[in-house]
Amino acid sequence: MYNRPTYLDINLDALNHNYNYLKSVSGKEVFAVVKANAYGHGMVGISKYLDTLNCAYLCVSSLDEALYLRKKGVVSPLLVLGYTQLNQKVLNAVSKHNVSLSIISMEWFLELVSYDNSSLSINYHIEIDTGMNRLGFKDFDEISEVIRISNEKNITLEGIYTHFHSSDKNDNSMQIQFDIFKSLIETLNYDFKWIHTSNSDAILNFEDSISNAIRPGLALYGYSSSQNELIPIMHFFSQITQRKMLFKNETVSYGATFTANEDMLIGIVPVGYADGLPLGLSNNYNVYIDNVSCPVIGKICMDQLMIRIPEETKNNTVTISGLINNFETMAKITNTITYEILTCLNIRIHRIFRLNNEIFIEE
Ligand SMILES: Cc1ncc(COP(=O)(O)O)c(C=O)c1O
């Protein structure tokens, strides 16, 4: 039951378009990044749909996210990109629920093989640090040792990967990182099932000659800083719950940061910063009613905001992110990145996933 008229509308046909576009541009299999609640889109709905596309992997940030997806019935192979805190119970769950882990250092790997894995199925990908200086191996001499030990210890090496730090920049940093990675792969001369490097911008900006998979997050959801044919898959709607007159010289909301310079009609909309709308959009963003731009006036409250509305409009539906102003616009205005705006959309917002104009799932 959802009683608040504020919701995110997710178009799975657009997700299908983006998925196939990225697959055909790269000519590689897709490891879809669904971490952080599928970049705010709702990870169960997105993952259940990706199940139907036979996606090679869904990438999550933690074992907790992986187990949550399994609990909800998601069946695709899952890869944890982040750190996993090890103990025997964790490894039993990893094996039971068929979750692949990222091996991030020799120390972590030696701890992994110190547990009793004899009756378990443990699969992993090696993360290589080629310059991001986050997780991953920096000493490449250790990799042959990892391969040797895993052959002895009944654990399965499925893949190897690295991550670019500046795929949105037009410099040669990707080439430098890629050359380091390529030279390692050539030296190892091992028949990896999966080799993967590219996030969204790299898929569209960079030619990777050795990988057989890509790891798109943001582009799947319709955004990239590169030239593309992507479609943003999520729109954000709410409704005017009350209309009222604001008379000349009256103020609006906390701190009275907006003063009417004339009499005007305003609307109250049940969405606020607790939903993830940045406070910096106060007096600084336009929502839309029937394609007519309506400025947000006064400070955005925790659960509500106020807008100026045209006298003639009878429609109560307010588009907060749509075809004109969207999550990318919000990021630009508030001097942040679209990733942050999307991932901060609160789970309390009702999410409706549509496929062929029918409801696929609600979350
Ligand atoms: C290791 C790794 N791969 C892929 C991605 C997806 O990146 P993007 O959303 O830029 O495609 C991320 C995102 O943070 C990541 O950490």
The ligand as an SDF file (V2000), in Angstrom:
LIG
                    3D

 16 16  0  0  0  0  0  0  0  0999 V2000
   34.8010   -1.3210   -9.7440 C   0  0  0  0  0  0  0  0  0  0  0  0
   33.6860   -0.5950  -10.4320 C   0  0  0  0  0  0  0  0  0  0  0  0
   33.3200   -0.9730  -11.6650 N   0  0  0  0  0  0  0  0  0  0  0  0
   32.3330   -0.3490  -12.3400 C   0  0  0  0  0  0  0  0  0  0  0  0
   31.6430    0.7090  -11.7820 C   0  0  0  0  0  0  0  0  0  0  0  0
   30.5560    1.3930  -12.5750 C   0  0  0  0  0  0  0  0  0  0  0  0
   30.9300    2.7090  -12.8580 O   0  0  0  0  0  0  0  0  0  0  0  0
   30.0140    3.6370  -13.7820 P   0  0  0  0  0  0  0  0  0  0  0  0
   28.7790    3.9030  -13.0020 O   0  0  0  0  0  0  0  0  0  0  0  0
   30.8390    4.8540  -14.0020 O   0  0  0  0  0  0  0  0  0  0  0  0
   29.7330    2.8650  -15.0250 O   0  0  0  0  0  0  0  0  0  0  0  0
   31.9880    1.1410  -10.5000 C   0  0  0  0  0  0  0  0  0  0  0  0
   31.2690    2.2750   -9.9080 C   0  0  0  0  0  0  0  0  0  0  0  0
   31.5680    2.8650   -8.9490 O   0  0  0  0  0  0  0  0  0  0  0  0
   33.0300    0.4760   -9.8020 C   0  0  0  0  0  0  0  0  0  0  0  0
   33.3930    0.8500   -8.5790 O   0  0  0  0  0  0  0  0  0  0  0  0
  1  2  1  0
  2  3  1  0
  2 15  2  0
  3  4  2  0
  4  5  1  0
  5  6  1  0
  5 12  2  0
  6  7  1  0
  7  8  1  0
  8  9  2  0
  8 10  1  0
  8 11  1  0
 12 13  1  0
 12 15  1  0
 13 14  2  0
 15 16  1  0
M  END
$$$$
